[in-house]
Amino acid sequence: MFGKDELEPPIQLFRVTDYGAIPDSGADATSAIQAAIDAASRANGPTEVAFPPGRYDLFPTYAVRSAYFISNTASEEEHPDHTKTIGLRLKGAHRIRIEGNGSRLLFHGKMTPVVMDGCSDAEIRNLTIDFARPTISEMRITATGASHWDVEVHPDSNYRLQDDKLYWIDESWSHRGGPAQEYDPVSNRTWRVPNPILLAKQVEQLGQGKLRLHFSCAPHTSVGHVFQMRDGIRDQVGALIVGCKNIIWRNVWMQYMHGLGIVGQFSENLMFERLRLAPDPSSGRTAAAFADFVHLSGIKGKISIVDSVFEGAHDDAINVHGTHLRIVEVLDGRRIRVRFMHPQSYGFSASHPGDEIDFISASSLTSYATCSVVGVKPLSPREVELTLDSPVPEMIEDGDVIENVTWTPELTVRGNVFKRIPTRGILATTRRKVTIENNVFERLHMSAILIADDAESWFESGMVRDVLIRRNRFVDCGNRQAPVLLIRPENTEVSADRPVHSNVIICDNRFELDGTALLEAKSTSGLIFADNDISRNVGNDGLSADSDEIIRLWACSGVEIVGNTIEDKAAAIVKTNSMKDGHLVIDKGQAAFIRRDGDNDI
């Protein structure tokens, strides 16, 4: 990022302590840190904002407040106020580096720790971020009975009892309800469950931090399991990178993030290297994120996520996608009105003059026309008028959408570890090259990798055209409804002759299955499953792995299953639906048995 040319000016140093921050004092350092960042941002040439080693406390009282519309956060009804309370805001900063020197930033209250807005050639490194009172509350089961649990509340999870009910509290908030997860420390696995605080008919204090939850009939659990509970409103994020270019995060440990995690939005070239998104083991906490860990929407250029650890989220580890906007009106020959459809995604600039857009059939999720945008006129936070460089296609049907082709990234996810995730490890829906290699996915409760695309639910675009999944290890991932690898576009018009996704290669991976399917693919052409090593165990539900399909194909074509090995010598059972003989090739060495359901011309 910083040039080494002899003619380059020296890096200008701005120490936060020179602006009044006092490490290890417990004093509010927010204003002092922001003053150092603002001074560095105004300076010409490369700059560094340095934290002398220590702990720095940041409070919301004097923090910068600014409104941002952020994808996948909160609807107008859930949280109409878009103001973010920001710990470190880099606004229009160029050639700047935040050097943590191993320091720890401890945030108090609900805050967005970092916002990078309109920055270029910027780096954040060698820093730890945590919250004094995480907005996920935790309690551990110490004893169970037919109608009660005894629990020990984590010291960081402040609460009060009122009218035999428990309320999680901090200085500025309190709540009872919201999503919950159960965590098994023996298997290091977590999954979503009903909130036990809402199920309990009475909560009784037994001692300091020790409670008894009374139920009509106690839900099943085990001693030692941990329950994680939150309110569910994503009013802040872990970090926001918006309108930026050439951004690097290196050696950053996020021990907790409130709301959606690290969000990248309409930025170019993002690199995340040696991140650790996980709680501090010494803290006794088991959760590090209120929702996704890394959520990247509408990015172009290259995304690189390498050599990082993702452990302890409340949603997906990595989600990379675009946003489908629904076409609600053709105004004239070259103008259309489009609308943000999902309640939690709206208000941000999803199109810019010069962007290329595809017209997408809502039923087939395939493209039927391409235009360039020459004018953008916001009509409301939900609706935008677009002027195009060529006539609007005549074949638009109700529900059809557009996808911004310009803001679709290349994606590399390499050398990472994924653990303690209740949902998916990686969601990747981008038409440019995707490489997922040399990662370890361990006991994720849903699919380790999901390739989706839809124009009806989350409106997350789009199709994939070049995906390589290789040399990864998948350990006991998925469940009976969610296979380890899932390619499932939400198209309703399904035909092998009209694929949504194409050119997906899955090779040289190690799959350790425990009663789950390995791969399910829908509406995909050019799917190659080759040279993978597979082991199978009887599932936890006692079903025999020998009788289950490990690969399910629906309306796929150009499928090759070759060179794979199964350790227990069982047949690789492949189930097909709406496919012809020529759509699938399996080499003789696979010992595969094919089950056909609704196939044509077989």
C-alpha positions as CSV (number, residue, x, y, z in Angstrom):
1,M,0.0,0.0,0.0
2,F,2.7,2.4,0.9
3,G,5.3,2.9,-1.9
4,K,9.0,2.2,-1.4
5,D,10.2,4.7,-4.1
6,E,13.0,6.9,-2.8
7,L,11.0,9.9,-3.9
8,E,8.1,9.0,-1.6
9,P,7.6,11.3,1.3
10,P,8.2,9.7,4.7
11,I,5.2,8.3,6.5
12,Q,3.8,10.9,8.9
13,L,3.1,9.5,12.4
14,F,0.1,10.5,14.5
15,R,0.1,8.8,18.0
16,V,-3.3,8.7,19.7
17,T,-1.6,9.4,23.0
18,D,-0.4,12.8,21.6
19,Y,-4.1,13.7,21.2
20,G,-5.0,12.8,24.8
21,A,-5.7,9.1,24.8
22,I,-4.4,7.4,27.9
23,P,-4.0,3.6,27.7
24,D,-4.9,1.4,30.6
25,S,-6.6,4.2,32.4
26,G,-10.3,3.3,31.8
27,A,-10.8,6.9,30.6
28,D,-12.9,7.6,27.5
29,A,-10.4,7.7,24.6
30,T,-13.0,8.1,21.8
31,S,-12.5,11.8,21.1
32,A,-8.7,11.6,21.3
33,I,-8.5,8.7,18.9
34,Q,-10.9,10.4,16.5
35,A,-8.8,13.6,16.6
36,A,-5.7,11.7,15.6
37,I,-7.5,10.0,12.8
38,D,-8.9,13.3,11.5
39,A,-5.5,14.9,11.6
40,A,-3.9,12.0,9.7
41,S,-6.8,12.1,7.1
42,R,-6.1,15.8,6.4
43,A,-2.4,15.4,5.9
44,N,-0.8,14.9,2.5
45,G,1.1,11.8,1.7
46,P,1.1,8.4,3.6
47,T,0.1,8.6,7.3
48,E,0.0,6.2,10.2
49,V,-2.3,6.5,13.3
50,A,-0.4,4.6,16.0
51,F,-1.7,3.1,19.2
52,P,1.1,2.7,21.8
53,P,0.4,-0.7,23.3
54,G,-2.3,-0.9,25.9
55,R,-6.1,-1.0,26.5
56,Y,-8.2,1.9,25.2
57,D,-11.8,2.4,26.4
58,L,-14.3,3.9,24.0
59,F,-17.7,5.1,25.1
60,P,-20.7,6.4,23.0
61,T,-20.9,9.7,24.8
62,Y,-18.6,11.7,22.5
63,A,-18.5,9.3,19.6
64,V,-19.1,10.4,16.0
65,R,-22.7,9.8,15.0
66,S,-23.7,9.4,11.3
67,A,-26.5,7.8,9.4
68,Y,-25.8,4.9,7.0
69,F,-28.1,2.6,5.1
70,I,-26.5,-0.8,5.4
71,S,-27.5,-4.0,3.6
72,N,-29.1,-6.9,5.6
73,T,-29.4,-5.0,8.8
74,A,-32.9,-3.7,10.0
75,S,-36.2,-2.7,8.4
76,E,-38.0,0.6,8.9
77,E,-40.3,-1.1,11.4
78,E,-37.5,-2.9,13.3
79,H,-35.2,0.2,13.6
80,P,-36.1,3.4,11.7
81,D,-33.1,5.3,13.0
82,H,-30.1,4.7,10.7
83,T,-27.6,6.6,13.0
84,K,-24.5,4.7,13.8
85,T,-22.4,5.4,16.9
86,I,-18.9,5.1,15.6
87,G,-15.7,4.5,17.5
88,L,-13.1,5.0,14.7
89,R,-14.4,6.8,11.6
90,L,-12.1,7.2,8.6
91,K,-13.9,9.6,6.3
92,G,-12.3,10.2,2.9
93,A,-8.9,9.1,4.1
94,H,-6.2,8.1,1.6
95,R,-3.0,6.3,2.1
96,I,-3.6,5.9,5.8
97,R,-2.7,3.0,8.2
98,I,-4.1,2.3,11.6
99,E,-1.4,0.6,13.5
100,G,-2.6,-1.1,16.7
101,N,0.7,-2.4,17.9
102,G,-1.3,-5.2,19.6
103,S,-3.5,-2.8,21.5
104,R,-7.0,-3.7,22.7
105,L,-10.0,-1.4,22.0
106,L,-12.8,-2.0,24.6
107,F,-16.1,-0.6,23.5
108,H,-19.0,0.3,25.9
109,G,-22.7,0.3,25.0
110,K,-24.0,-0.3,21.5
111,M,-21.4,1.0,19.0
112,T,-20.0,0.4,15.5
113,P,-16.3,0.1,16.2
114,V,-15.0,1.1,12.8
115,V,-16.4,2.9,9.7
116,M,-14.3,3.4,6.6
117,D,-16.2,5.8,4.3
118,G,-14.8,6.8,0.9
119,C,-11.2,5.7,1.8
120,S,-8.6,4.4,-0.5
121,D,-5.3,2.6,0.1
122,A,-6.0,2.2,3.7
123,E,-5.0,-0.5,6.2
124,I,-6.0,-1.6,9.7
125,R,-3.7,-3.9,11.5
126,N,-2.5,-5.5,14.8
127,L,-5.5,-4.6,16.8
128,T,-8.0,-6.3,19.1
129,I,-11.6,-5.1,19.4
130,D,-14.0,-6.2,22.2
131,F,-17.0,-5.1,24.2
132,A,-17.2,-4.6,27.9
133,R,-20.8,-5.9,27.9
134,P,-21.5,-8.0,24.8
135,T,-25.1,-7.8,23.7
136,I,-25.2,-11.6,23.6
137,S,-25.9,-12.9,27.1
138,E,-24.7,-16.4,28.1
139,M,-25.6,-18.9,30.7
140,R,-24.4,-22.4,31.4
141,I,-26.5,-25.4,32.5
142,T,-25.4,-26.7,35.9
143,A,-28.3,-29.0,36.7
144,T,-31.6,-30.2,35.1
145,G,-34.9,-31.6,36.3
146,A,-38.2,-32.5,34.9
147,S,-39.5,-28.9,35.3
148,H,-36.4,-26.8,35.9
149,W,-32.9,-25.9,34.9
150,D,-30.2,-24.5,37.2
151,V,-27.9,-22.1,35.4
152,E,-24.8,-20.0,36.0
153,V,-24.9,-16.7,34.2
154,H,-21.6,-15.4,32.6
155,P,-20.2,-12.5,34.7
156,D,-20.4,-10.2,31.6
157,S,-24.1,-10.8,31.2
158,N,-25.8,-8.4,33.5
159,Y,-29.4,-9.0,34.4
160,R,-32.3,-8.1,36.7
161,L,-35.3,-10.1,38.0
162,Q,-38.6,-8.4,38.0
163,D,-42.0,-10.2,38.7
164,D,-40.2,-13.6,38.4
165,K,-39.0,-12.7,34.9
166,L,-35.4,-12.2,33.8
167,Y,-34.3,-9.1,31.8
168,W,-30.8,-8.8,30.2
169,I,-29.6,-5.3,30.9
170,D,-26.9,-2.8,30.3
171,E,-26.7,0.9,31.2
172,S,-28.7,1.9,28.0
173,W,-30.8,-1.2,27.1
174,S,-32.7,-4.1,28.4
175,H,-34.7,-7.0,26.8
176,R,-36.1,-10.4,27.4
177,G,-36.8,-12.0,24.0
178,G,-34.9,-12.6,20.8
179,P,-33.0,-15.4,19.1
180,A,-31.1,-18.0,21.0
181,Q,-28.6,-20.7,20.4
182,E,-27.4,-23.7,22.3
183,Y,-23.7,-24.6,22.4
184,D,-22.2,-28.0,23.2
185,P,-18.6,-27.5,24.4
186,V,-17.8,-31.2,23.9
187,S,-18.5,-31.2,20.2
188,N,-17.8,-27.5,19.8
189,R,-21.1,-27.2,17.9
190,T,-23.9,-24.6,18.1
191,W,-27.4,-24.5,16.8
192,R,-30.5,-22.3,17.0
193,V,-33.2,-23.0,19.6
194,P,-36.2,-21.4,21.2
195,N,-35.3,-18.7,23.8
196,P,-35.4,-20.5,27.2
197,I,-36.0,-17.2,29.0
198,L,-39.3,-16.8,27.2
199,L,-40.2,-20.4,27.8
200,A,-39.7,-20.2,31.5
201,K,-42.7,-19.5,33.6
202,Q,-40.6,-18.3,36.5
203,V,-37.0,-17.4,37.1
204,E,-35.6,-17.7,40.7
205,Q,-32.4,-16.3,42.2
206,L,-30.3,-19.0,43.9
207,G,-27.2,-17.0,44.5
208,Q,-25.0,-14.4,42.8
209,G,-25.2,-15.2,39.1
210,K,-27.0,-18.5,39.8
211,L,-30.6,-18.9,38.7
212,R,-33.3,-21.6,38.5
213,L,-35.6,-21.5,35.5
214,H,-39.0,-23.1,36.1
215,F,-40.9,-24.6,33.2
216,S,-44.2,-26.5,32.8
217,C,-42.0,-29.1,31.2
218,A,-38.2,-28.4,31.0
219,P,-36.8,-28.5,27.4
220,H,-34.2,-31.2,26.8
221,T,-30.6,-30.1,27.3
222,S,-27.4,-31.3,29.0
223,V,-25.3,-30.1,31.9
224,G,-22.4,-28.0,30.6
225,H,-24.3,-26.7,27.6
226,V,-24.3,-22.9,27.1
227,F,-27.2,-20.8,25.9
228,Q,-26.6,-17.6,24.0
229,M,-29.4,-15.0,23.8
230,R,-29.7,-11.6,22.0
231,D,-32.4,-9.1,21.1
232,G,-32.2,-9.5,17.3
233,I,-32.2,-5.9,16.2
234,R,-29.2,-5.1,14.1
235,D,-28.9,-1.4,15.0
236,Q,-25.1,-1.2,14.7
237,V,-22.5,-3.3,12.8
238,G,-19.1,-4.7,13.7
239,A,-17.5,-2.5,11.0
240,L,-18.6,-0.8,7.8
241,I,-16.5,-0.4,4.6
242,V,-18.4,1.7,2.2
243,G,-17.4,3.5,-1.0
244,C,-13.8,2.5,-0.5
245,K,-11.0,1.1,-2.7
246,N,-7.9,-1.0,-1.9
247,I,-8.6,-1.8,1.8
248,I,-6.6,-4.2,3.9
249,W,-7.4,-5.7,7.4
250,R,-4.5,-7.6,8.8
251,N,-4.0,-9.3,12.2
252,V,-7.3,-8.0,13.6
253,W,-9.0,-9.9,16.4
254,M,-12.7,-9.1,16.7
255,Q,-13.7,-10.7,20.0
256,Y,-17.2,-9.4,19.8
257,M,-19.3,-7.5,17.3
258,H,-22.8,-6.1,17.9
259,G,-25.3,-6.4,15.0
260,L,-24.1,-7.5,11.6
261,G,-20.4,-8.1,11.5
262,I,-17.8,-6.6,9.2
263,V,-19.8,-5.2,6.3
264,G,-18.4,-4.2,2.9
265,Q,-20.7,-2.3,0.6
266,F,-20.0,-0.9,-2.9
267,S,-16.3,-1.0,-2.4
268,E,-13.5,-2.3,-4.6
269,N,-10.6,-4.6,-3.7
270,L,-10.8,-5.8,-0.1
271,M,-8.2,-8.0,1.6
272,F,-8.7,-9.7,5.0
273,E,-5.6,-11.5,6.2
274,R,-5.1,-13.3,9.5
275,L,-8.3,-12.2,11.0
276,R,-9.5,-13.8,14.2
277,L,-13.2,-13.5,14.6
278,A,-13.7,-15.5,17.9
279,P,-14.1,-14.8,21.6
280,D,-11.1,-14.7,23.8
281,P,-10.8,-18.2,25.4
282,S,-9.8,-16.7,28.7
283,S,-13.1,-14.7,28.9
284,G,-15.2,-17.8,29.1
285,R,-17.5,-16.5,26.4
286,T,-18.6,-18.7,23.5
287,A,-20.0,-16.2,21.0
288,A,-18.2,-13.4,19.1
289,A,-20.8,-12.1,16.7
290,F,-24.5,-11.1,16.9
291,A,-25.0,-12.2,13.2
292,D,-22.7,-12.8,10.2
293,F,-19.0,-12.5,10.7
294,V,-18.2,-11.0,7.2
295,H,-20.9,-9.7,5.0
296,L,-19.9,-8.2,1.6
297,S,-22.6,-6.8,-0.7
298,G,-22.1,-5.1,-4.0
299,I,-18.3,-5.4,-4.2
300,K,-16.1,-5.2,-7.4
301,G,-12.5,-6.0,-8.1
302,K,-11.1,-8.7,-5.8
303,I,-12.0,-10.0,-2.4
304,S,-9.4,-12.0,-0.5
305,I,-10.0,-13.7,2.8
306,V,-7.0,-15.8,3.9
307,D,-5.4,-17.5,6.9
308,S,-8.2,-16.5,9.3
309,V,-10.3,-18.1,12.1
310,F,-14.1,-17.9,12.2
311,E,-15.5,-19.3,15.4
312,G,-18.6,-18.4,17.4
313,A,-21.1,-16.6,15.2
314,H,-24.9,-16.3,15.4
315,D,-25.2,-16.6,11.6
316,D,-23.1,-17.2,8.5
317,A,-19.3,-16.8,8.6
318,I,-18.9,-15.3,5.2
319,N,-21.6,-14.0,2.8
320,V,-20.8,-12.5,-0.6
321,H,-23.6,-11.4,-2.8
322,G,-25.3,-8.6,-4.8
323,T,-28.8,-7.3,-4.5
324,H,-31.7,-7.9,-6.9
325,L,-34.0,-4.9,-7.4
326,R,-37.5,-5.6,-8.6
327,I,-38.7,-3.9,-11.8
328,V,-42.0,-2.2,-10.7
329,E,-42.7,0.0,-13.7
330,V,-41.5,0.8,-17.2
331,L,-41.7,4.6,-17.3
332,D,-40.9,5.0,-21.0
333,G,-38.6,3.5,-23.6
334,R,-35.4,3.9,-21.6
335,R,-36.5,4.5,-18.0
336,I,-37.5,2.0,-15.3
337,R,-38.5,2.2,-11.7
338,V,-37.0,-0.4,-9.5
339,R,-37.5,-1.3,-5.8
340,F,-35.5,-2.8,-2.9
341,M,-37.7,-5.7,-1.8
342,H,-36.2,-7.3,1.3
343,P,-37.2,-5.4,4.5
344,Q,-33.6,-5.3,5.9
345,S,-31.9,-4.0,2.7
346,Y,-32.7,-0.6,1.2
347,G,-31.6,3.0,1.0
348,F,-28.1,2.6,-0.3
349,S,-26.9,3.4,-3.8
350,A,-27.2,0.2,-5.7
351,S,-26.6,1.7,-9.2
352,H,-24.4,4.4,-10.6
353,P,-24.0,6.0,-14.0
354,G,-21.9,3.8,-16.1
355,D,-22.9,0.5,-14.4
356,E,-23.9,-2.4,-16.5
357,I,-27.1,-4.2,-15.4
358,D,-28.7,-7.5,-16.4
359,F,-32.4,-8.0,-16.7
360,I,-33.2,-11.3,-14.8
361,S,-36.3,-13.5,-15.1
362,A,-37.7,-14.0,-11.6
363,S,-38.9,-17.5,-12.5
364,S,-35.8,-18.8,-14.2
365,L,-33.2,-16.5,-12.6
366,T,-31.5,-16.3,-16.0
367,S,-30.5,-13.1,-17.9
368,Y,-32.4,-12.0,-21.0
369,A,-31.0,-8.5,-21.7
370,T,-28.1,-6.1,-20.7
371,C,-28.1,-2.3,-20.5
372,S,-25.9,0.4,-19.1
373,V,-27.1,3.0,-16.6
374,V,-26.8,6.6,-17.7
375,G,-28.9,8.2,-15.0
376,V,-29.9,7.5,-11.4
377,K,-32.8,9.3,-9.6
378,P,-33.7,8.2,-6.1
379,L,-37.4,8.5,-5.5
380,S,-37.4,7.2,-1.9
381,P,-35.2,5.0,0.3
382,R,-37.0,2.0,-1.3
383,E,-37.3,3.1,-5.0
384,V,-35.0,4.4,-7.7
385,E,-35.6,5.6,-11.3
386,L,-32.9,4.4,-13.8
387,T,-32.3,5.8,-17.2
388,L,-30.6,3.4,-19.6
389,D,-28.5,3.7,-22.7
390,S,-30.7,1.5,-24.8
391,P,-34.4,0.6,-24.9
392,V,-36.0,-1.4,-22.1
393,P,-36.5,-5.0,-23.2
394,E,-40.0,-5.8,-24.1
395,M,-40.2,-9.3,-22.5
396,I,-40.3,-8.0,-18.8
397,E,-42.7,-10.0,-16.7
398,D,-44.1,-9.4,-13.3
399,G,-41.5,-10.0,-10.6
400,D,-38.5,-9.7,-12.8
401,V,-35.4,-8.0,-11.3
402,I,-32.2,-6.4,-12.3
403,E,-28.7,-7.2,-11.1
404,N,-25.8,-4.8,-11.1
405,V,-23.1,-6.7,-13.2
406,T,-20.4,-4.1,-12.6
407,W,-20.4,-4.6,-8.8
408,T,-19.7,-8.3,-8.8
409,P,-16.3,-9.4,-7.4
410,E,-13.7,-12.2,-7.8
411,L,-13.6,-14.1,-4.5
412,T,-10.7,-16.0,-2.9
413,V,-11.2,-17.8,0.5
414,R,-8.1,-19.7,1.4
415,G,-6.5,-21.2,4.4
416,N,-9.2,-20.4,6.9
417,V,-10.8,-22.4,9.8
418,F,-14.6,-22.4,10.4
419,K,-16.0,-23.6,13.7
420,R,-19.0,-23.2,16.0
421,I,-21.2,-21.7,13.2
422,P,-25.0,-22.4,13.5
423,T,-25.7,-21.8,9.8
424,R,-23.3,-21.8,6.8
425,G,-19.6,-21.3,6.4
426,I,-19.5,-19.5,3.1
427,L,-22.3,-18.1,0.9
428,A,-20.9,-17.2,-2.5
429,T,-23.1,-15.7,-5.3
430,T,-21.0,-13.8,-7.7
431,R,-20.5,-14.4,-11.5
432,R,-16.8,-13.8,-11.4
433,K,-14.2,-16.4,-10.4
434,V,-14.6,-18.0,-7.0
435,T,-11.8,-20.0,-5.4
436,I,-12.4,-21.8,-2.0
437,E,-9.4,-23.8,-1.1
438,N,-7.3,-25.2,1.8
439,N,-10.0,-24.4,4.4
440,V,-11.2,-26.5,7.3
441,F,-15.0,-26.6,8.0
442,E,-15.7,-28.3,11.3
443,R,-19.2,-29.3,12.5
444,L,-21.1,-26.4,11.0
445,H,-24.8,-27.0,11.7
446,M,-25.9,-26.3,8.1
447,S,-24.2,-26.5,4.8
448,A,-20.5,-25.6,4.8
449,I,-20.9,-23.8,1.4
450,L,-24.1,-22.5,-0.1
451,I,-24.5,-21.1,-3.6
452,A,-28.0,-19.6,-3.7
453,D,-29.5,-16.8,-5.8
454,D,-33.0,-15.6,-5.5
455,A,-35.6,-13.0,-6.5
456,E,-38.3,-13.8,-3.9
457,S,-36.8,-14.1,-0.4
458,W,-33.5,-12.3,0.5
459,F,-33.2,-11.0,-3.1
460,E,-29.5,-11.8,-2.9
461,S,-27.9,-12.1,-6.4
462,G,-26.7,-13.7,-8.5
463,M,-25.6,-16.6,-10.7
464,V,-22.1,-18.2,-10.5
465,R,-20.1,-19.0,-13.6
466,D,-16.6,-20.1,-12.4
467,V,-16.3,-21.8,-9.0
468,L,-13.4,-23.9,-7.7
469,I,-13.8,-25.8,-4.4
470,R,-10.6,-27.8,-3.8
471,R,-8.3,-29.2,-1.1
472,N,-10.7,-28.4,1.8
473,R,-11.6,-30.6,4.7
474,F,-15.2,-30.9,5.7
475,V,-15.8,-32.5,9.2
476,D,-19.3,-33.5,10.2
477,C,-21.0,-30.5,8.6
478,G,-24.7,-30.2,7.7
479,N,-27.8,-31.9,8.8
480,R,-30.6,-34.1,7.4
481,Q,-32.1,-31.2,5.5
482,A,-28.8,-29.4,4.6
483,P,-26.0,-31.3,2.8
484,V,-22.4,-30.3,3.2
485,L,-22.4,-28.5,-0.2
486,L,-25.6,-26.9,-1.4
487,I,-26.2,-25.3,-4.8
488,R,-29.8,-24.2,-4.6
489,P,-31.0,-21.2,-6.6
490,E,-34.6,-20.3,-5.8
491,N,-35.9,-20.5,-9.4
492,T,-39.4,-21.8,-10.0
493,E,-39.0,-22.5,-13.7
494,V,-36.6,-25.5,-13.6
495,S,-35.1,-27.1,-16.6
496,A,-31.7,-28.7,-17.3
497,D,-31.7,-26.8,-20.5
498,R,-31.9,-23.4,-18.7
499,P,-29.3,-23.6,-15.9
500,V,-28.8,-20.8,-13.4
501,H,-25.3,-21.7,-12.3
502,S,-22.4,-23.1,-14.3
503,N,-18.9,-24.4,-14.2
504,V,-18.5,-25.6,-10.6
505,I,-15.5,-27.8,-9.9
506,I,-15.3,-29.7,-6.6
507,C,-12.1,-31.6,-6.4
508,D,-9.4,-33.0,-4.1
509,N,-11.4,-32.4,-0.9
510,R,-11.8,-34.5,2.2
511,F,-15.4,-35.2,3.3
512,E,-16.1,-36.8,6.7
513,L,-19.8,-37.4,6.7
514,D,-21.9,-38.3,9.7
515,G,-25.3,-39.3,8.3
516,T,-25.7,-36.3,6.0
517,A,-25.7,-35.9,2.2
518,L,-22.5,-34.6,0.6
519,L,-23.8,-32.5,-2.3
520,E,-27.1,-31.2,-3.5
521,A,-27.2,-29.2,-6.8
522,K,-30.0,-27.7,-8.7
523,S,-30.1,-26.0,-12.1
524,T,-26.3,-26.2,-12.6
525,S,-24.4,-27.0,-15.8
526,G,-20.7,-28.1,-16.0
527,L,-20.6,-29.6,-12.5
528,I,-17.5,-31.7,-11.9
529,F,-17.1,-33.7,-8.7
530,A,-13.7,-35.4,-9.0
531,D,-10.9,-37.0,-6.9
532,N,-12.5,-36.4,-3.5
533,D,-11.9,-38.6,-0.5
534,I,-15.1,-39.5,1.4
535,S,-15.7,-41.3,4.7
536,R,-19.1,-42.1,6.0
537,N,-20.5,-42.9,9.5
538,V,-23.9,-43.8,10.7
539,G,-25.7,-40.5,11.5
540,N,-26.6,-39.4,14.9
541,D,-30.3,-40.3,14.2
542,G,-29.2,-43.9,13.7
543,L,-30.0,-44.1,10.0
544,S,-27.8,-46.2,7.9
545,A,-25.5,-44.3,5.6
546,D,-25.5,-47.2,3.1
547,S,-29.1,-46.5,2.3
548,D,-28.9,-42.7,1.8
549,E,-28.0,-40.7,-1.2
550,I,-24.9,-38.7,-0.8
551,I,-25.4,-36.7,-4.1
552,R,-28.7,-35.2,-5.2
553,L,-29.0,-33.6,-8.6
554,W,-32.0,-31.7,-9.9
555,A,-32.2,-30.4,-13.5
556,C,-28.4,-30.4,-13.9
557,S,-26.4,-31.0,-17.0
558,G,-22.8,-31.7,-17.9
559,V,-22.2,-33.4,-14.6
560,E,-19.1,-35.6,-14.1
561,I,-18.5,-37.8,-11.1
562,V,-15.1,-39.3,-11.5
563,G,-12.1,-40.5,-9.5
564,N,-13.6,-40.2,-6.0
565,T,-12.9,-42.7,-3.2
566,I,-15.2,-43.9,-0.4
567,E,-13.3,-45.4,2.5
568,D,-16.0,-47.9,3.6
569,K,-16.3,-49.2,0.1
570,A,-20.1,-48.4,0.1
571,A,-21.7,-47.4,-3.1
572,A,-21.9,-43.7,-3.9
573,I,-25.7,-43.3,-4.2
574,V,-26.6,-40.5,-6.6
575,K,-30.3,-39.4,-7.0
576,T,-31.3,-37.5,-10.1
577,N,-34.5,-35.6,-10.9
578,S,-35.5,-34.0,-14.3
579,M,-32.4,-35.2,-16.1
580,K,-31.5,-37.2,-19.1
581,D,-28.9,-39.9,-19.6
582,G,-26.4,-37.5,-21.3
583,H,-26.6,-35.1,-18.4
584,L,-24.6,-37.3,-16.1
585,V,-21.3,-39.2,-16.5
586,I,-20.0,-41.5,-13.7
587,D,-16.8,-43.4,-14.2
588,K,-16.9,-47.2,-13.7
589,G,-14.6,-47.0,-10.7
590,Q,-17.2,-45.1,-8.6
591,A,-19.4,-48.1,-7.9
592,A,-22.2,-45.6,-8.0
593,F,-25.9,-46.5,-7.8
594,I,-28.3,-44.0,-9.5
595,R,-31.8,-43.4,-8.3
596,R,-33.9,-41.6,-10.8
597,D,-37.0,-39.5,-9.9
598,G,-38.9,-37.8,-12.6
599,D,-36.1,-38.1,-15.1
600,N,-37.0,-37.6,-18.8
601,D,-36.1,-39.9,-21.6
602,I,-34.3,-42.4,-19.4
